[in-house]
């Protein structure tokens, strides 16, 4: 069953058009990967889903409801969570305060931190009183995902979760994503340049180039795409 359906959207910053006639869909419970080099429109696509950049044409449907150009807080309240590139945690707040800030999307006041958060992210339990800015890059990425989970989303947009993180921590983050997907039937879109990361956890993928979808299929099909083969950095 489709949970998200993007129909022919175009997105521009001023006079510069970034995304051209993008169409893709996400099935409930899958981990969908969007791959491509820097600057091809991957991040812009998920920002459009989240209402952070305006869609000039086309539609975005979430659970058959039109969310095109809704305000980001309204989209968050429909059940879509967003972990931006660069993590964007609150550096001067403690880990506990960062986590609790994720509950504000629920509009029910500050909630408790459920034990499952510590189960998925045990490193954070030992860092609750530590300021977010003092964490390592991998710990900050885990905090960013955990903070998103505090809003009880049904669908998460993850932008470059492996960027700038050492390989053993990348594997841990990959395993956390797979576990949450399995245990909560939570749907993900991963925007990535790391093909191996996507092969290890993705179910399907799309390749973007020059602001357009150029190929799609299961992850093995994506791995053998001529477009991917041009860029060996995807295989690192």
N, CA, C and O of each residue as an XYZ file, in Angstrom:
944
protein
N       0.845     -1.192      0.000
C       0.000      0.000      0.000
C       0.887      1.252      0.000
O       1.832      1.342      0.784
N       0.589      2.201     -0.865
C       1.373      3.430     -0.939
C       1.049      4.333      0.250
O      -0.115      4.555      0.585
N       2.113      4.850      0.882
C       1.913      5.807      1.964
C       2.227      7.216      1.488
O       1.672      8.187      2.003
N       3.126      7.331      0.493
C       3.493      8.633     -0.065
C       3.514      8.534     -1.575
O       4.029      7.569     -2.140
N       2.953      9.537     -2.222
C       2.906      9.560     -3.684
C       3.253     10.975     -4.150
O       2.500     11.918     -3.905
N       4.380     11.114     -4.814
C       4.816     12.399     -5.357
C       4.523     12.396     -6.845
O       4.989     11.522     -7.576
N       3.757     13.368     -7.290
C       3.270     13.384     -8.663
C       3.767     14.621     -9.402
O       3.219     15.713     -9.252
N       4.816     14.430    -10.203
C       5.278     15.448    -11.155
C       5.567     16.801    -10.502
O       5.122     17.839    -10.992
N       6.315     16.785     -9.394
C       6.581     18.063     -8.737
C       7.802     18.754     -9.354
O       8.759     18.108     -9.780
N       7.734     20.067     -9.387
C       8.859     20.904     -9.783
C       9.104     21.905     -8.663
O       8.168     22.468     -8.095
N      10.390     22.117     -8.354
C      10.770     22.986     -7.243
C      11.893     23.902     -7.706
O      12.801     23.472     -8.417
N      11.830     25.171     -7.299
C      12.857     26.134     -7.698
C      13.202     27.030     -6.522
O      12.381     27.279     -5.640
N      14.431     27.505     -6.533
C      14.851     28.568     -5.630
C      14.965     29.838     -6.480
O      15.918     29.994     -7.244
N      14.007     30.728     -6.347
C      13.998     31.911     -7.199
C      13.837     31.494     -8.652
O      12.890     30.790     -9.005
N      14.769     31.934     -9.492
C      14.710     31.600    -10.909
C      15.430     30.291    -11.230
O      15.411     29.834    -12.373
N      16.056     29.699    -10.236
C      16.841     28.479    -10.464
C      16.007     27.242    -10.146
O      15.722     26.961     -8.983
N      15.619     26.507    -11.187
C      14.815     25.310    -10.973
C      15.728     24.146    -10.613
O      16.696     23.855    -11.315
N      15.402     23.485     -9.505
C      16.239     22.411     -8.971
C      15.655     21.034     -9.301
O      16.384     20.129     -9.705
N      14.352     20.882     -9.130
C      13.695     19.596     -9.389
C      12.728     19.747    -10.557
O      11.930     20.682    -10.612
N      12.821     18.806    -11.483
C      12.027     18.872    -12.710
C      11.116     17.647    -12.805
O      11.579     16.535    -13.061
N       9.834     17.863    -12.597
C       8.844     16.817    -12.889
C       9.166     15.509    -12.150
O       9.197     14.437    -12.754
N       9.405     15.612    -10.842
C       9.763     14.450    -10.033
C       8.509     13.651     -9.675
O       7.541     14.196     -9.145
N       8.544     12.357     -9.972
C       7.484     11.441     -9.543
C       8.120     10.231     -8.886
O       9.027      9.614     -9.444
N       7.642      9.898     -7.702
C       8.083      8.685     -7.018
C       7.023      8.299     -5.993
O       6.157      9.101     -5.643
N       7.104      7.076     -5.526
C       6.171      6.648     -4.489
C       6.910      5.818     -3.448
O       7.971      5.253     -3.713
N       6.322      5.758     -2.261
C       6.883      4.986     -1.156
C       5.785      4.091     -0.612
O       4.678      4.550     -0.331
N       6.098      2.808     -0.467
C       5.148      1.859      0.092
C       5.277      1.817      1.612
O       6.366      1.981      2.162
N       4.164      1.596      2.270
C       4.173      1.552      3.727
C       5.126      0.472      4.226
O       5.088     -0.663      3.753
N       5.981      0.830      5.184
C       6.869     -0.126      5.825
C       8.182     -0.364      5.104
O       8.976     -1.190      5.553
N       8.442      0.330      4.003
C       9.701      0.092      3.296
C      10.741      1.160      3.622
O      10.428      2.206      4.191
N      11.976      0.871      3.250
C      13.072      1.826      3.348
C      13.459      2.188      1.919
O      14.135      1.422      1.231
N      13.025      3.353      1.489
C      13.273      3.797      0.122
C      14.509      4.693      0.104
O      14.658      5.565      0.960
N      15.385      4.484     -0.862
C      16.617      5.258     -0.969
C      16.571      6.158     -2.206
O      16.160      5.732     -3.285
N      17.000      7.405     -2.028
C      17.189      8.329     -3.139
C      18.675      8.622     -3.224
O      19.245      9.228     -2.317
N      19.307      8.195     -4.313
C      20.751      8.329     -4.480
C      21.087      9.336     -5.555
O      20.300      9.593     -6.466
N      22.275      9.902     -5.429
C      22.762     10.842     -6.427
C      23.888     11.672     -5.858
O      24.096     11.709     -4.645
N      24.612     12.334     -6.734
C      25.713     13.177     -6.292
C      25.191     14.427     -5.586
O      23.987     14.685     -5.566
N      26.113     15.198     -5.008
C      25.740     16.483     -4.423
C      25.149     17.400     -5.486
O      25.642     17.462     -6.612
N      24.090     18.110     -5.115
C      23.554     19.140     -5.988
C      22.590     18.669     -7.052
O      22.258     19.435     -7.956
N      22.120     17.409     -6.972
C      21.214     16.918     -8.021
C      19.739     17.077     -7.654
O      18.867     16.787     -8.473
N      19.445     17.541     -6.416
C      18.052     17.782     -6.036
C      17.496     16.819     -5.008
O      16.299     16.856     -4.725
N      18.330     15.953     -4.436
C      17.837     14.974     -3.458
C      17.279     15.658     -2.212
O      16.148     15.405     -1.798
N      18.096     16.527     -1.628
C      17.675     17.219     -0.413
C      16.483     18.122     -0.692
O      15.568     18.209      0.127
N      16.483     18.785     -1.822
C      15.357     19.653     -2.180
C      14.061     18.853     -2.265
O      13.000     19.337     -1.869
N      14.148     17.630     -2.781
C      12.954     16.786     -2.889
C      12.350     16.505     -1.524
O      11.138     16.624     -1.345
N      13.188     16.131     -0.553
C      12.593     15.811      0.754
C      12.220     17.085      1.522
O      11.317     17.060      2.359
N      12.907     18.188      1.244
C      12.464     19.449      1.841
C      11.091     19.845      1.302
O      10.279     20.418      2.028
N      10.829     19.541      0.029
C       9.508     19.818     -0.540
C       8.439     18.968      0.134
O       7.339     19.448      0.408
N       8.765     17.691      0.403
C       7.819     16.829      1.116
C       7.485     17.439      2.479
O       6.335     17.416      2.917
N       8.515     17.987      3.144
C       8.368     18.503      4.508
C       7.818     19.922      4.534
O       7.612     20.483      5.610
N       7.573     20.515      3.356
C       7.024     21.864      3.312
C       8.035     22.960      3.551
O       7.661     24.102      3.818
N       9.323     22.629      3.459
C      10.374     23.604      3.741
C      10.752     24.426      2.510
O      11.352     25.493      2.640
N      10.408     23.944      1.331
C      10.570     24.717      0.098
C       9.269     24.584     -0.688
O       8.633     23.530     -0.647
N       8.861     25.635     -1.403
C       7.566     25.583     -2.095
C       7.621     24.743     -3.362
O       8.610     24.751     -4.095
N       6.543     24.027     -3.598
C       6.367     23.248     -4.826
C       5.666     24.132     -5.852
O       4.588     24.663     -5.587
N       6.284     24.289     -7.027
C       5.710     25.156     -8.061
C       4.603     24.466     -8.844
O       3.637     25.103     -9.264
N       4.749     23.171     -9.034
C       3.710     22.419     -9.738
C       3.765     20.979     -9.282
O       4.779     20.533     -8.746
N       2.682     20.247     -9.490
C       2.605     18.863     -9.063
C       1.971     18.721     -7.681
O       1.574     19.711     -7.066
N       1.879     17.480     -7.200
C       1.207     17.198     -5.927
C       2.016     16.223     -5.094
O       2.755     15.392     -5.623
N       1.863     16.338     -3.772
C       2.425     15.387     -2.815
C       1.278     14.861     -1.966
O       0.602     15.624     -1.276
N       1.066     13.569     -2.021
C      -0.009     12.929     -1.264
C       0.590     12.052     -0.170
O       1.461     11.227     -0.445
N       0.131     12.223      1.061
C       0.529     11.371      2.182
C      -0.725     10.717      2.732
O      -1.637     11.393      3.207
N      -0.757      9.398      2.662
C      -1.958      8.640      3.048
C      -3.181      9.169      2.305
O      -4.257      9.322      2.881
N      -2.996      9.443      1.027
C      -4.044      9.920      0.114
C      -4.527     11.336      0.414
O      -5.492     11.797     -0.196
N      -3.877     12.029      1.336
C      -4.227     13.416      1.624
C      -3.198     14.339      0.976
O      -1.994     14.089      1.044
N      -3.678     15.393      0.355
C      -2.808     16.334     -0.332
C      -2.111     17.234      0.702
O      -2.757     18.042      1.369
N      -0.783     17.079      0.823
C      -0.025     17.894      1.777
C       0.852     18.926      1.058
O       1.693     19.565      1.689
N       0.666     19.090     -0.230
C       1.495     20.007     -1.020
C       1.449     21.410     -0.436
O       0.381     22.003     -0.282
N       2.646     21.937     -0.108
C       2.806     23.310      0.371
C       2.079     23.600      1.678
O       1.802     24.759      1.987
N       1.767     22.554      2.451
C       1.327     22.795      3.816
C       2.502     23.316      4.632
O       3.653     23.162      4.223
N       2.231     23.926      5.776
C       3.287     24.393      6.662
C       4.024     23.201      7.287
O       3.405     22.172      7.560
N       5.338     23.328      7.518
C       6.092     22.195      8.077
C       5.501     21.642      9.372
O       5.481     20.425      9.557
N       5.020     22.502     10.274
C       4.474     21.992     11.528
C       3.203     21.181     11.282
O       2.923     20.225     12.005
N       2.434     21.564     10.260
C       1.234     20.800      9.925
C       1.610     19.442      9.349
O       0.975     18.433      9.656
N       2.650     19.418      8.509
C       3.099     18.151      7.934
C       3.646     17.237      9.031
O       3.399     16.031      9.015
N       4.387     17.808      9.981
C       4.892     17.013     11.102
C       3.739     16.386     11.881
O       3.845     15.251     12.346
N       2.657     17.112     12.019
C       1.517     16.599     12.774
C       0.762     15.493     12.041
O      -0.023     14.769     12.654
N       0.991     15.357     10.731
C       0.375     14.242     10.011
C       1.115     12.927     10.267
O       0.606     11.850      9.957
N       2.331     13.026     10.841
C       3.094     11.815     11.140
C       4.393     11.678     10.366
O       4.982     10.598     10.341
N       4.855     12.760      9.729
C       6.116     12.731      8.988
C       7.199     13.404      9.834
O       7.047     14.548     10.261
N       8.291     12.677     10.069
C       9.433     13.223     10.783
C      10.576     13.504      9.826
O      10.648     12.924      8.742
N      11.475     14.402     10.232
C      12.553     14.841      9.349
C      13.840     14.971     10.144
O      13.889     15.660     11.163
N      14.896     14.291      9.659
C      16.235     14.429     10.229
C      17.108     15.061      9.158
O      17.494     14.386      8.204
N      17.428     16.351      9.296
C      18.111     17.054      8.210
C      19.578     16.684      8.087
O      20.175     16.130      9.010
N      20.143     16.996      6.943
C      21.573     16.852      6.733
C      22.309     17.746      7.735
O      21.921     18.893      7.955
N      23.373     17.208      8.339
C      24.093     17.979      9.338
C      23.507     17.867     10.728
O      24.020     18.466     11.674
N      22.430     17.100     10.856
C      21.830     16.697     12.123
C      21.068     17.812     12.834
O      19.960     17.579     13.318
N      21.637     19.023     12.910
C      20.927     20.195     13.440
C      20.374     19.974     14.847
O      19.259     20.394     15.155
N      21.152     19.322     15.688
C      20.741     19.218     17.089
C      20.967     20.560     17.781
O      21.601     21.452     17.218
N      20.454     20.703     18.991
C      20.666     21.916     19.774
C      21.952     21.731     20.586
O      21.971     21.017     21.588
N      23.020     22.386     20.136
C      24.344     22.149     20.718
C      24.432     22.542     22.186
O      25.157     21.908     22.952
N      23.707     23.574     22.584
C      23.806     24.071     23.957
C      22.802     23.442     24.910
O      22.801     23.741     26.104
N      21.947     22.569     24.382
C      21.018     21.839     25.236
C      21.593     20.469     25.545
O      22.392     19.936     24.774
N      21.187     19.898     26.674
C      21.634     18.553     27.017
C      20.954     17.526     26.111
O      19.996     17.830     25.400
N      21.470     16.325     26.159
C      20.850     15.229     25.397
C      19.393     15.060     25.828
O      18.512     14.893     24.985
N      19.137     15.102     27.132
C      17.756     14.976     27.617
C      16.879     16.082     27.045
O      15.768     15.819     26.584
N      17.370     17.309     27.072
C      16.589     18.439     26.577
C      16.362     18.337     25.073
O      15.285     18.672     24.582
N      17.374     17.874     24.341
C      17.200     17.647     22.904
C      16.103     16.628     22.652
O      15.238     16.836     21.801
N      16.137     15.529     23.389
C      15.127     14.486     23.202
C      13.731     15.020     23.520
O      12.790     14.799     22.757
N      13.599     15.715     24.634
C      12.282     16.219     25.022
C      11.756     17.248     24.038
O      10.544     17.383     23.877
N      12.653     17.980     23.372
C      12.197     18.953     22.373
C      11.487     18.265     21.215
O      10.653     18.874     20.546
N      11.813     17.001     20.977
C      11.164     16.257     19.903
C       9.704     15.954     20.166
O       8.969     15.617     19.238
N       9.264     16.069     21.425
C       7.859     15.788     21.746
C       6.954     16.988     21.453
O       5.731     16.849     21.459
N       7.535     18.157     21.199
C       6.722     19.359     21.047
C       5.800     19.282     19.837
O       4.753     19.928     19.805
N       6.197     18.478     18.828
C       5.363     18.333     17.643
C       4.002     17.723     18.002
O       3.027     17.915     17.276
N       3.935     16.993     19.117
C       2.687     16.343     19.520
C       1.679     17.322     20.094
O       0.496     17.004     20.208
N       2.146     18.522     20.457
C       1.278     19.578     20.999
C       0.529     19.106     22.244
O      -0.626     19.468     22.466
N       1.206     18.295     23.045
C       0.623     17.812     24.299
C       1.522     18.157     25.475
O       1.436     17.538     26.536
N       2.395     19.161     25.278
C       3.358     19.474     26.316
C       4.525     18.496     26.267
O       4.522     17.547     25.483
N       5.508     18.736     27.104
C       6.694     17.886     27.139
C       6.330     16.520     27.706
O       5.710     16.430     28.765
N       6.712     15.467     27.011
C       6.395     14.101     27.419
C       7.615     13.427     28.056
O       8.708     13.993     28.074
N       7.416     12.228     28.572
C       8.518     11.428     29.107
C       9.298     10.786     27.961
O       8.787     10.634     26.852
N      10.538     10.414     28.249
C      11.348      9.672     27.278
C      11.042      8.183     27.449
O      11.325      7.624     28.509
N      10.475      7.531     26.439
C      10.143      6.110     26.583
C      11.390      5.235     26.612
O      12.419      5.585     26.033
N      11.290      4.112     27.279
C      12.430      3.209     27.415
C      12.916      2.685     26.070
O      14.096      2.365     25.923
N      12.029      2.594     25.092
C      12.454      2.067     23.802
C      13.504      2.957     23.144
O      14.318      2.475     22.357
N      13.494      4.249     23.458
C      14.528      5.147     22.932
C      15.900      4.708     23.438
O      16.863      4.660     22.672
N      15.988      4.391     24.722
C      17.259      3.932     25.285
C      17.629      2.547     24.773
O      18.808      2.206     24.675
N      16.622      1.759     24.451
C      16.867      0.420     23.907
C      17.494      0.525     22.523
O      18.432     -0.206     22.203
N      16.973      1.437     21.703
C      17.509      1.623     20.356
C      18.835      2.401     20.370
O      19.733      2.126     19.575
N      18.940      3.362     21.273
C      20.105      4.261     21.320
C      20.734      4.233     22.713
O      20.680      5.235     23.425
N      21.329      3.104     23.117
C      21.847      2.999     24.491
C      22.910      4.032     24.832
O      23.043      4.418     25.993
N      23.670      4.487     23.838
C      24.716      5.474     24.118
C      24.123      6.766     24.682
O      24.785      7.464     25.449
N      22.892      7.088     24.311
C      22.287      8.345     24.769
C      21.912      8.294     26.245
O      21.910      9.326     26.917
N      21.597      7.117     26.755
C      21.228      6.990     28.169
C      22.391      7.387     29.067
O      22.192      7.912     30.163
N      23.596      7.133     28.596
C      24.793      7.479     29.373
C      25.224      8.927     29.168
O      26.193      9.377     29.780
N      24.512      9.663     28.310
C      24.924     11.029     27.972
C      23.814     12.049     28.263
O      23.880     13.176     27.773
N      22.808     11.679     29.042
C      21.617     12.518     29.187
C      21.925     13.928     29.669
O      21.278     14.881     29.237
N      22.900     14.074     30.554
C      23.206     15.398     31.094
C      24.302     16.115     30.317
O      24.697     17.225     30.676
N      24.799     15.479     29.244
C      25.880     16.054     28.443
C      25.291     16.963     27.370
O      24.241     16.654     26.805
N      25.951     18.073     27.088
C      25.457     18.974     26.043
C      25.628     18.327     24.668
O      26.618     17.648     24.397
N      24.641     18.559     23.817
C      24.630     17.924     22.506
C      25.852     18.240     21.677
O      26.329     17.392     20.924
N      26.367     19.455     21.805
C      27.504     19.864     21.003
C      28.797     19.167     21.366
O      29.765     19.235     20.608
N      28.839     18.496     22.511
C      30.053     17.782     22.925
C      30.068     16.329     22.463
O      31.061     15.628     22.660
N      28.984     15.872     21.855
C      28.922     14.493     21.373
C      29.739     14.335     20.096
O      29.988     15.307     19.382
N      30.150     13.111     19.818
C      30.802     12.819     18.539
C      29.779     12.921     17.410
O      28.574     12.969     17.657
N      30.269     12.953     16.170
C      29.362     13.038     15.029
C      28.375     11.887     14.989
O      27.192     12.092     14.715
N      28.848     10.681     15.258
C      27.964      9.516     15.256
C      26.933      9.574     16.356
O      25.785      9.178     16.153
N      27.331     10.068     17.534
C      26.384     10.208     18.644
C      25.360     11.294     18.344
O      24.185     11.156     18.686
N      25.805     12.380     17.702
C      24.856     13.425     17.326
C      23.838     12.915     16.305
O      22.664     13.283     16.353
N      24.297     12.064     15.380
C      23.355     11.512     14.403
C      22.324     10.628     15.090
O      21.139     10.670     14.759
N      22.779      9.829     16.046
C      21.836      8.999     16.800
C      20.867      9.867     17.599
O      19.679      9.556     17.687
N      21.374     10.954     18.180
C      20.501     11.868     18.924
C      19.470     12.499     17.995
O      18.305     12.641     18.369
N      19.886     12.877     16.793
C      18.949     13.499     15.851
C      17.825     12.539     15.467
O      16.663     12.934     15.384
N      18.180     11.280     15.234
C      17.149     10.287     14.890
C      16.252     10.027     16.093
O      15.032      9.940     15.955
N      16.860      9.903     17.280
C      16.080      9.650     18.495
C      15.133     10.809     18.783
O      13.984     10.593     19.168
N      15.608     12.033     18.598
C      14.748     13.205     18.812
C      13.557     13.157     17.857
O      12.432     13.465     18.251
N      13.799     12.777     16.616
C      12.706     12.640     15.655
C      11.708     11.574     16.117
O      10.496     11.760     16.004
N      12.222     10.465     16.636
C      11.351      9.381     17.110
C      10.479      9.818     18.281
O       9.405      9.258     18.500
N      10.932     10.805     19.026
C      10.150     11.290     20.172
C       8.831     11.917     19.737
O       7.910     12.037     20.545
N       8.729     12.317     18.478
C       7.479     12.872     17.958
C       6.513     11.818     17.460
O       5.467     12.149     16.901
N       6.854     10.544     17.657
C       5.991      9.415     17.282
C       5.591      9.445     15.806
O       4.406      9.348     15.488
N       6.571      9.579     14.896
C       6.233      9.625     13.465
C       5.876      8.249     12.920
O       6.206      7.225     13.519
N       5.199      8.237     11.780
C       4.934      7.002     11.051
C       5.806      6.917      9.795
O       5.832      5.892      9.114
N       6.505      7.990      9.505
C       7.283      8.094      8.268
C       8.429      9.058      8.564
O       8.201     10.142      9.100
N       9.670      8.671      8.215
C      10.823      9.522      8.512
C      11.626      9.793      7.247
O      11.913      8.888      6.463
N      11.982     11.070      7.067
C      12.873     11.508      6.002
C      14.260     11.695      6.615
O      14.443     12.526      7.505
N      15.232     10.924      6.139
C      16.601     10.961      6.674
C      17.546     11.463      5.586
O      17.675     10.836      4.534
N      18.204     12.587      5.838
C      19.069     13.192      4.831
C      20.536     12.927      5.168
O      21.060     13.466      6.143
N      21.196     12.097      4.360
C      22.619     11.771      4.479
C      22.992     11.289      5.887
O      23.873     11.878      6.514
N      22.349     10.239      6.395
C      22.649      9.790      7.767
C      24.063      9.249      7.956
O      24.537      9.176      9.089
N      24.753      8.865      6.874
C      26.102      8.313      7.020
C      27.196      9.351      6.804
O      28.380      9.036      6.924
N      26.809     10.593      6.485
C      27.798     11.611      6.104
C      28.724     11.952      7.271
O      28.265     12.268      8.368
N      30.042     11.882      7.017
C      31.029     12.329      7.988
C      31.135     11.476      9.233
O      31.607     11.949     10.266
N      30.704     10.224      9.156
C      30.710      9.342     10.324
C      31.599      8.140     10.043
O      31.594      7.600      8.937
N      32.363      7.723     11.054
C      33.293      6.622     10.854
C      32.542      5.326     10.563
O      31.420      5.142     11.035
N      33.161      4.412      9.779
C      32.447      3.241      9.251
C      31.767      2.364     10.302
O      30.656      1.894     10.056
N      32.379      2.125     11.454
C      31.741      1.239     12.430
C      30.472      1.873     13.010
O      29.528      1.162     13.354
N      30.446      3.207     13.119
C      29.246      3.887     13.616
C      28.183      3.941     12.525
O      26.988      3.866     12.812
N      28.621      4.071     11.267
C      27.672      3.992     10.149
C      26.934      2.659     10.183
O      25.721      2.617      9.976
N      27.648      1.585     10.439
C      27.015      0.266     10.523
C      26.009      0.218     11.669
O      24.939     -0.378     11.538
N      26.356      0.848     12.794
C      25.436      0.860     13.940
C      24.169      1.628     13.590
O      23.066      1.189     13.915
N      24.321      2.771     12.932
C      23.155      3.571     12.551
C      22.295      2.807     11.546
O      21.067      2.826     11.630
N      22.946      2.137     10.600
C      22.209      1.300      9.642
C      21.394      0.246     10.379
O      20.226      0.028     10.058
N      22.004     -0.411     11.369
C      21.304     -1.464     12.113
C      20.147     -0.903     12.927
O      19.112     -1.555     13.063
N      20.313      0.307     13.473
C      19.229      0.947     14.219
C      18.045      1.239     13.295
O      16.894      0.995     13.656
N      18.334      1.763     12.104
C      17.262      2.058     11.142
C      16.512      0.784     10.772
O      15.282      0.771     10.733
N      17.257     -0.288     10.500
C      16.624     -1.555     10.140
C      15.783     -2.093     11.297
O      14.698     -2.634     11.084
N      16.286     -1.942     12.516
C      15.556     -2.461     13.674
C      14.264     -1.684     13.896
O      13.208     -2.279     14.116
N      14.346     -0.348     13.838
C      13.138      0.465     14.018
C      12.122      0.151     12.920
O      10.926      0.036     13.185
N      12.607      0.014     11.694
C      11.732     -0.341     10.577
C      11.022     -1.667     10.837
O       9.826     -1.807     10.579
N      11.768     -2.623     11.344
C      11.208     -3.953     11.590
C      10.245     -3.946     12.782
O       9.155     -4.514     12.701
N      10.640     -3.314     13.874
C       9.852     -3.380     15.103
C       8.634     -2.464     15.080
O       7.612     -2.778     15.690
N       8.735     -1.337     14.384
C       7.638     -0.355     14.387
C       6.910     -0.285     13.046
O       5.942      0.461     12.904
N       7.373     -1.063     12.059
C       6.855     -0.960     10.694
C       6.891      0.493     10.225
O       5.977      0.970      9.553
N       7.966      1.182     10.596
C       8.123      2.586     10.275
C       8.718      2.729      8.872
O       9.668      2.032      8.517
N       8.157      3.624      8.094
C       8.593      3.852      6.715
C       9.683      4.925      6.689
O       9.611      5.913      7.420
N      10.697      4.718      5.837
C      11.798      5.671      5.728
C      12.034      6.063      4.270
O      11.854      5.254      3.360
N      12.439      7.313      4.065
C      13.176      7.710      2.865
C      14.582      8.072      3.313
O      14.759      8.919      4.189
N      15.579      7.436      2.717
C      16.976      7.772      2.962
C      17.519      8.502      1.740
O      17.483      7.972      0.630
N      18.017      9.706      1.939
C      18.777     10.403      0.904
C      20.244     10.112      1.167
O      20.748     10.399      2.253
N      20.936      9.546      0.183
C      22.303      9.072      0.424
C      23.170      9.177     -0.824
O      22.678      9.187     -1.952
N      24.484      9.254     -0.585
C      25.476      9.044     -1.633
C      26.197      7.719     -1.426
O      26.914      7.250     -2.309
N      26.005      7.124     -0.263
C      26.695      5.899      0.106
C      25.888      4.689     -0.376
O      24.927      4.278      0.275
N      26.283      4.127     -1.512
C      25.539      3.012     -2.090
C      25.540      1.792     -1.182
O      24.524      1.108     -1.057
N      26.678      1.515     -0.547
C      26.764      0.339      0.319
C      25.768      0.443      1.463
O      25.107     -0.538      1.803
N      25.658      1.623      2.058
C      24.704      1.846      3.136
C      23.289      1.510      2.659
O      22.526      0.850      3.365
N      22.951      1.968      1.460
C      21.613      1.721      0.920
C      21.404      0.254      0.570
O      20.323     -0.289      0.798
N      22.427     -0.391      0.018
C      22.311     -1.817     -0.298
C      22.074     -2.639      0.950
O      21.372     -3.650      0.908
N      22.658     -2.213      2.066
C      22.551     -2.968      3.310
C      21.195     -2.820      3.985
O      20.798     -3.689      4.761
N      20.470     -1.725      3.701
C      19.207     -1.552      4.432
C      18.025     -1.157      3.553
O      16.883     -1.227      4.008
N      18.260     -0.747      2.317
C      17.165     -0.278      1.481
C      16.372     -1.404      0.832
O      16.876     -2.510      0.643
N      15.133     -1.104      0.498
C      14.291     -2.063     -0.224
C      14.183     -1.704     -1.707
O      14.214     -2.586     -2.565
N      14.057     -0.404     -2.006
C      13.994      0.090     -3.381
C      14.749      1.402     -3.443
O      15.092      1.990     -2.418
N      15.006      1.855     -4.672
C      15.709      3.114     -4.798
C      15.376      3.864     -6.069
O      14.862      3.304     -7.037
N      15.685      5.151     -6.034
C      15.628      6.027     -7.195
C      16.985      6.711     -7.316
O      17.619      7.023     -6.308
N      17.429      6.943     -8.548
C      18.660      7.685     -8.801
C      18.282      9.028     -9.408
O      17.522      9.099    -10.374
N      18.830     10.099     -8.821
C      18.589     11.442     -9.348
C      19.843     11.970    -10.024
O      20.965     11.726     -9.578
N      19.628     12.691    -11.097
C      20.718     13.348    -11.827
C      20.128     14.584    -12.492
O      19.097     14.503    -13.160
N      20.783     15.729    -12.308
C      20.343     16.980    -12.937
C      18.885     17.305    -12.607
O      18.135     17.784    -13.457
N      18.501     17.037    -11.362
C      17.168     17.411    -10.914
C      16.049     16.532    -11.403
O      14.878     16.894    -11.284
N      16.388     15.371    -11.957
C      15.366     14.461    -12.477
C      15.614     13.041    -11.985
O      16.744     12.669    -11.668
N      14.540     12.249    -11.927
C      14.680     10.816    -11.668
C      15.182     10.164    -12.950
O      14.558     10.283    -14.004
N      16.314      9.474    -12.849
C      16.915      8.861    -14.036
C      16.807      7.340    -14.039
O      16.907      6.718    -15.097
N      16.607      6.738    -12.876
C      16.486      5.273    -12.825
C      15.801      4.907    -11.522
O      15.803      5.686    -10.569
N      15.216      3.718    -11.485
C      14.551      3.239    -10.279
C      14.505      1.718    -10.300
O      14.672      1.096    -11.348
N      14.278      1.127     -9.131
C      14.173     -0.326     -9.044
C      14.572     -0.825     -7.672
O      14.805     -0.033     -6.759
N      14.652     -2.164     -7.524
C      15.147     -2.697     -6.264
C      16.625     -2.348     -6.141
O      17.235     -1.870     -7.097
N      17.199     -2.585     -4.966
C      18.546     -2.086     -4.719
C      19.596     -2.782     -5.577
O      20.604     -2.165     -5.923
N      19.393     -4.027     -5.923
C      20.345     -4.694     -6.806
C      20.305     -4.091     -8.209
O      21.336     -3.971     -8.872
N      19.104     -3.714     -8.657
C      18.985     -3.027     -9.945
C      19.689     -1.682     -9.897
O      20.391     -1.304    -10.835
N      19.497     -0.961     -8.798
C      20.144      0.340     -8.631
C      21.659      0.189     -8.648
O      22.358      1.002     -9.252
N      22.170     -0.852     -7.986
C      23.626     -1.039     -7.878
C      24.277     -1.274     -9.230
O      25.456     -0.969     -9.413
N      23.529     -1.808    -10.171
C      24.100     -2.114    -11.491
C      23.707     -1.080    -12.549
O      23.997     -1.255    -13.733
N      23.051     -0.012    -12.120
C      22.652      1.029    -13.070
C      23.884      1.685    -13.686
O      24.844      1.972    -12.970
N      23.880      1.928    -14.997
C      25.008      2.627    -15.628
C      25.272      4.001    -15.019
O      26.410      4.468    -15.012
N      24.238      4.643    -14.513
C      24.429      5.958    -13.904
C      25.280      5.823    -12.641
O      26.213      6.598    -12.433
N      24.959      4.842    -11.800
C      25.739      4.607    -10.583
C      27.165      4.209    -10.934
O      28.110      4.638    -10.272
N      27.325      3.398    -11.962
C      28.649      2.901    -12.318
C      29.609      4.021    -12.711
O      30.825      3.840    -12.663
N      29.072      5.176    -13.099
C      29.937      6.295    -13.458
C      30.621      6.912    -12.234
O      31.641      7.590    -12.356
N      30.046      6.669    -11.062
C      30.517      7.363     -9.868
C      30.943      6.352     -8.817
O      30.145      5.937     -7.977
N      32.190      5.968     -8.874
C      32.692      4.929     -7.988
C      32.649      5.333     -6.531
O      32.732      4.475     -5.652
N      32.521      6.626     -6.254
C      32.437      7.058     -4.851
C      31.222      6.449     -4.171
O      31.204      6.309     -2.948
N      30.206      6.086     -4.946
C      29.030      5.462     -4.342
C      29.388      4.120     -3.707
O      28.668      3.645     -2.829
N      30.460      3.517     -4.126
C      30.781      2.165     -3.673
C      31.681      2.164     -2.454
O      31.990      1.095     -1.928
N      32.111      3.320     -1.990
C      33.017      3.373     -0.847
C      32.272      3.063      0.447
O      32.874      3.061      1.521
